[in-house]
């Protein structure tokens, strides 16, 4: 069997309180990414997307106590088996991350150029002069015009799109093989959003860099990803190719997300579909299928027994008892 660049196996992630009780935020998650591939994870806020994304680099352990089960294999090595202090060797060099709000991620009292130089020198032993030249090259690479003139500007002098480009330049400083993009276009207008997506596609193609793209925007995810994982309350409820998600979603939750997308300009609808209720807190996870309390098609079995992840077709796996009504290729 070919080795995946990132291979997450039966991952469970819990927050551990002072009393020792654990709240599970991610449950038995399986996901893999190959070199040069863009894979998406989509779902409402509170479904565990960012917890999973940051746990790949084990960032949350600096803030609070975490408990893990399963494996996070990167190039065959289980990152969960590494001592936490050695994760600095992985972060930035092998795996890098860009976040939703670049304004809060960038240091407001340092110039943008100085921050990119700092990122370069953190991962490579180069002189400050060479680091500056590399930083200028990175800023130009991500599409910041007149990079030399903007080098000594502060983040507050940059637009939202330019700040996000600067964050991507910092992420590229260590030449990572996997880029985790956690809601990178949410705070941007439509035009700037498209430019950032085009940039990520270009980096994926020219650098052969794998991308894990996290978002709640299905339109954005399906426009850039080859495969999409739909996540609900810490679990992957459907895994499908991007085109299939828009054209033939199978899980009731995925169908609800698609139906709630606003229509294109010129199309008229009387009411916009929505998914009733909200994502419950981790202290009130339902028994059986976690989506059952919000599902119009839920049956008695849905409330009593958790479904496995069925292989509904060659490219569609979903965690729903309704799949048994169709021809099924087994489960895993």
N, C-alpha and C positions, 0 to 999 in steps of 0.2 A: 504494500500500500504506500502510495506517495506521501511524503511528509508535508504537511501544511506549514505555512509560515507562522500563523497563529492558529492554535487548536485548543479551544476551550471545551472541557469535558465535565459534565455533571457538576457545574459550578454552583455552589451555594454560598451566599454572603450574608452575614448577620452583623448587626450593631450590638455590642455588648454593653449593657448599662452597669452602673456602679454596684447594683444589687446582684450582678451576675446573670440576670435574665437577658436573653437574646431576642432581638427582633429581626426576622429574616427578610431581607430586601430583595434577594435574588435566589431563585429556587431551580436547581437542576438545569442550568442553562448550558446548551450545547451550540457551538458556533465555530466555524473555521473560515480562514481567509488565506488565499494563495497569493504568491508574489504577483504584483501587477493587477490585482483585483480590487474593486470597490464594492464593499458590502455594507448594507444599511441596517440600522435598528431604529424602528419607529414605534411610537405609542404616545399616549397622553402624558402630561406632567404627573409625576408620582408613580410611574410604572417601573422605575429602577434603571432607566437607561444610563443616566449619568453615574450612578453608583457602580454599575458594571464597567463603564468606560474608564473611570478613574481607578478602579480596582485592578485593571490590567497592568497598570504601572504601580499599583499599591500606594497610591497617593493618600488615601483616606486614613491610613494607619498612623500618620503623623498627627492627626487631629483627635482620634479616639480609638478605643480598642475594637478590633474587628475579629470575627471568626470566619474561617474559610473551610469549605470542603470541596473536593474535586481537584481539577488541575487547570492551570493556565500555561499551556505549552507554547513557547516561542522558539522556533527553529529547533524543536525537539527538547528544549530544556524547560522544566517546570519552574516558573517564576515564583510560585508559592513556596517552593522548597529553598529558595535563596534567603540568606540572612538579609534583613531589611536594609542594613547599611550598605550592602553591595548593589542595591538597585540603582544607585547613581551611575553605575557602569552601563546600565541598560537605558535609562531615561535620557532622551536626547540623541544618543548615538544609535540605538537600535529602534527605539519607539519614541515618538514625539507626540505632543498633544497641542491642539489649539482649542480655545474655549469660546463660549457664547458671547461674552462681553469683553472685548479687547481693552476698553477704557479702564475697567477695574483690574485687568490682568497686567497692564503696563504700569510701570512706576511713573507717577505724574511729575516727580521732581528730577528725573533723568531724561536726557534727550533720547530720542528714538535711536539715533545712531549709536550712542553709548550702550544702550541696552542690547542691540544686535552684536556689537563688539564683545560685550560681556558673555553673550551666549556662545560666540565663536571660541573665545578663549577658555570657556568652561569645558569644552569638549576636545580642544586641540591645543597642543603646545606650540603656539606661534607668537611672534612678537606683536606688540600693539600696532605697529605699522602694517604688518601683514594682515592682522585681524581687521583693521579698518578697511583695507582694500577688499577683503573678503566680504565684510559687511555691506559695503557699497555694491558689490557684485550681487549679493543676495537681494538687496532692496530693488535693484534694477530687474533681477530675475522675476520677482513677484509683481512687477508692473508699476512700481512707484516712479513716476516721471521726475526728472531733475533730482535724482537721488542725492547728488552731491550738495545741492542747495538745501534740500530738506533734511540732511543728515543731522544737523544740530538743532532741529526743531523739537518741541516737546509734544507729547501725545495730544494735548489739548489743541495744538495747532493743526492736527490731522483730522480729516473727515472719518466717519465710521468705517467706510470701506478701506481707506488708507491705513487706519489702525489695524484692521484685520489682516491686511497684506503684510504689515510690519510684524504681526504675530506669526504669520506663516513663515516669514523670512527667518525669525528666531528659531522656529521649529525645524527649519531646514539646515541650521548651522552645523548640526552633528551628522548630516547625511543619513537620516533614519531610513530604515526599510519599511516601517509601518507608521503611518500618520493617523492618529485618532482625532477626528474632527467632531467635537461635542457642540451641537447647535451653532455652527459657525456663521450661519446666515440669518439667524432669527431677528436680530436687531437692525437689519439692513433693508433699504428700500429695494424694490423689485429689480431695477437696473443694476445696482451695485451687487445685489445677490447673484444675478446671472454672471457678472464678471468674476466673482469669487468662485463660483462653480466651474466656470471655464478654466480658471487658473488651476483648480484642483485636478480637473481632467487632464490638463496639459502636464502637470507634474507627475500624475499617475502614468501617463504615456511616455514621457521623455526620461523620467528617472526610474521607471519600472517600480514605483513605490506603491505598496498596498495601502488602502485607505479604509478605515472603519468610520462610517459616517452616521452620526447619531442625530436624530431630529424628530419633531412631532409633525412636521410638514410632509405629507405623503407625496405631494406634487414635486417637491424638491428632491426627495429621496429617490423616487422612481425615475427622475430625469438624469441621475448621475450614477446610480448603482446597478449592478448586474443581478444581485440577489438581495432580498429584503427579509428581515426577521421582524415580525410584528410582536411587540412585547406588551403584556398586560400583567400588572401586579406581580412583577418579579419573574414571570415565566414567558418563554417563547410560545405563543399560541398558534403562529403560522409562519412557515418558512417557504418562500415562493420566489420565482424569478420576477424582476421588476415589472415587466410587461404584464405578466399574469396577475399581479396584485391589482393593477388598475382595471383589467378586463374581466377577471374571473376570481375575485376573492372568495374564499370558501368559509372561513371562520366568521361567525356572526359579528365579532368585534371588528375584524378587518372590513367587513361589509359596511358596518356602521361608520367607520372612519372614512371610507370612500364616499358614502352617501352624504356625509356632512361637509364635503369640499364645496365651497361656493361655486356656482356656475360661471362659465366664461361670459365675458361682456357680450350682451346681445341676447343671451338665453334668459328666459323668464320663468321663474318658479313662484308659486304662491307661498309656500313655506319651505324653509331649509330644514332638512332632516337633522336630527341629533340623536345622541345616545343617552337614554335616560339615566339619571343618577350621576354619581361621581366615583372616582377611584377611592376605595375605602382605605383607611389608615392601616399600617402594619400591625396594629393592635387588634384589628377586626377582620382578619383574612377569612373569607367564607370557606366552609367545608365543600368538598366536591369540586366542581368546576368553579374557578374563582370569578368567572364572568357571569355565572348563572343569575345572580340577583339583578343584573342589568339586561339580561337577554330575553327578548320577547318569545323565543322559541325554546326556552328551557323546559325540560321535562323533569319528572320526579328523580330519575337516575342522576341528572346533572347536579342536583343539590346533595346527593348522598355519596357519589363516587367520582373521584378525579379521573378524567380520561387520560389515556396515554397519548403520545405524539404519533398519530397515524400517518402512514405514507399513503396519501390519497391518490398520488400519481407520481410519475418519475421526477417531477420538479415541484411538488407541492406536499408539504407535511403540515398537519394541523392537529391541534389539541382540542378535539371536540367529538362528542358522541354522535353527532349528526352525520359524521362521515360514514358511519356504518350503514346508512341508508343508500350509499352509493357503492360502486365497485371499489374495493380497497385492496391495496397491495401489502397489507400487513402493518406492523407498527414497530417502533424502536424505543 
